[in-house]
Amino acid sequence: MDAILSLLSQLSRVMQPHYSAIALSMVATVLVIYGDVLNKRLKRFVSPHHFIIRTLVFVVVCAFGYGLLTVFAAPFVKQLLLMIPFVYRGISIILIFLLLGYLAERRRYI
């Protein structure tokens, strides 16, 4: 049992300097998987409007909206990761990425 806990702690220690990048990649992956859902809803909302308004809304939402969401959500996700006990943090990160892969598979992105 001690060997397993030691191995899990070592995995968490290896990932520790990269928590910000890990959180950012998690947020970006979720946006890739579910961004089309948001875009479809946005399209339904702006479709009756003029082409210029539709284009401006699309640019603002995609360039600034998704960008701001990524920038502000990544630190929040990092804080959530830091709430996981250190011993289990590394394996939890791997499991979260596997879950994201599963979700991508279900939405036919893989």
Secondary structure, DSSP 4 states (H G I P E B T S, - for coil): -HHHHHHHHHHHHHHGGGHHHHHHHHHHHHHHHHHHHHHHHHHHHHTTS-HHHHHHHHHIIIIIIHHHHHHHHHHHHHHHHHTS-HHHHHHHHHHHHHHHHHHHHHTT--
